């Protein structure tokens, strides 16, 4: 088969399209003929040599895909050859075929095209696992989403809004904030000119955010804690600004608040807290929101897989709202 992969860590220009060995099915897995793959910032880190796949998983980039099941191990139940699906991957999405545990496969959502479905698994699983399963977001809570116009951000805004929470977002331009408003954001914060702590406190009558979803990391740590409500939860899912920051423990204790760091990729495939558990929860709770139109994939750009380098360059510039999707070359 063909895949977009790197031979050595480095810049986007190192992503080449060429022949690689076909994946081999392991017990519990299905083989997907890939129609499209989502592009995530984790892919950029892996390309740079800073985010290795879990042991035993494909070193081909790509944490989510859509396509058609073309084979299944004898022990697989609940999915069928010929079924159109999307899937959460540990790696291998930028390829013509990928093997994945059947427990990480989701049916094609009603009203979503096969190509656009590739933008869903990583984003919605990240959002549901962190906002709901980890932080306990519920109706009438206030959630602050940093990077609200990103792939994860646009999913977080829609899902939080659908739950009944009030949503605040940070972004870097009027256009991105306008896009967040159209998705359901209530409080729009331009982080270049606004103090997100002040704006959050103003929006909540001085109470603060019940949940903060953060992709920046260290530089935002102290300010995020100041923006938390009593009993609030700060969930850190990215380190775009770096891993080092100062934490005022007295401020954290006074708020009886929590700081939680998570990664989806390193969760076990099965068992408590596993990817299978997250995927099952997403199928039960998010898939009905997609069917109703309350949540939809936001696609900012599409590229053929053999131009994955161009997709990475675009994501690095921050000039896209929503997800970038890679499609199979003609």
Helices and strands as residue ranges (DSSP letters): E 2-5, G 12-14, E 16-19, E 29-39, H 41-47, E 64-72, E 84-88, E 97-101, G 102-104, E 105-107, G 116-119, H 121-127, I 128-134, E 142-146, H 151-163, E 166-171, H 174-183, E 187-190, H 196-203, E 209-214, G 218-220, H 221-226, E 228-236, H 249-254, E 258-261, H 275-285, H 287-292, E 299-304, G 305-307, H 308-317, E 323-327
